[in-house]
Amino acid sequence: MSDNTLRSEKWRRLERVIKWTGLSINSFALTIGLKRSENLYQIKKGNNGISRDLAELITAKYPSVSKGWLLTGEGEMLIGNKAVTGSGSGIPYYGMDATVAVEQQLPPPLFYINVPIFNDCDLSAMALGTAMQPDIPAGSIVLLKKWDVKAVVPGESYLIISAAFKGFRIIRRSEQADELLLLPRNAEEYDPISIKQSSIEKLFIVRGIIIKKIL
C-alpha cells in the first residue's frame, strides 16, 4: 500500500468519526479540546497522521470509538455497549446534532444521562442551531421525548422533522385546521414558518436542556 493510500485511509477513519458525531470539522476540533482545527485539516491534506495524543483526545470525549481502530484501522469503529456507562440507566446520549440523530439508525449511545425527573425521555443529543437562542443555546444538550402531533402543547419547544422543515421551534396552533406555526426564539434572525400538521414525520418535545461550556 502506498504512502498516499495510507494517508487517505487515516483521513477516512477520522472523517467517519466526525460525520458520526454530526459536527463540522471546526466544531469537532473544539469539542475534543483542540484550540485550532488546523491539525485535522493537515490530516485531511495528507501531511499528518492520527497521533496517539489525538486518538486519546477523541476517545476521551467519545469513549465508544475504538482507539485501536483510529490508529490502525483494525477492528470496528465502535467498541459497542461495553464502552457505555450507566448500564442502560437514564437517557441515552448521542454526541451528534439532534436533528441528525433522530433521522438515522443510531449507534450505541456514548453514555446515559441520569436525571430522575427526565428519565422518561427517549434520547439526548446536541442542539447546534441558533434559532432558539437564548432558550436553547447552540451546543447545549437537549433531552427529548417522542410526542404525538395531536397532543401538541402550544408554546412548548419541539424538535420537528418534516419534508419541509427540520429543527427546533416553538409550536402554536394556526387558524387553519391542519396548519401549525413554528416560531423561533431568536426572532431577529429567523422568521416564523407555517407547515401542515400532516406533514410532520417525527416530533419530540424538549423536556430539558443541559448547557455546556467549551473552555
Secondary structure, 3 states (H helix, E strand, C coil): CCHHHHHHHHHHHHHHHHHHHCCCHHHHHHHHCCCCCHHHHHHHHCCCCCCHHHHHHHHHHCCCECHHHHHHCCCCCECCHHHCCCCCCCEEEEEEEHHHHCCCCCCCCCEEECCHHHCCCCEEEEECCCCCCCCCCCCEEEEEEECCHHHCCCCCEEEEEECCCEEEEEEEECCCCCEEEEECCCCCCCCCEEEEHHHEEEEEEEEEEECCCCC
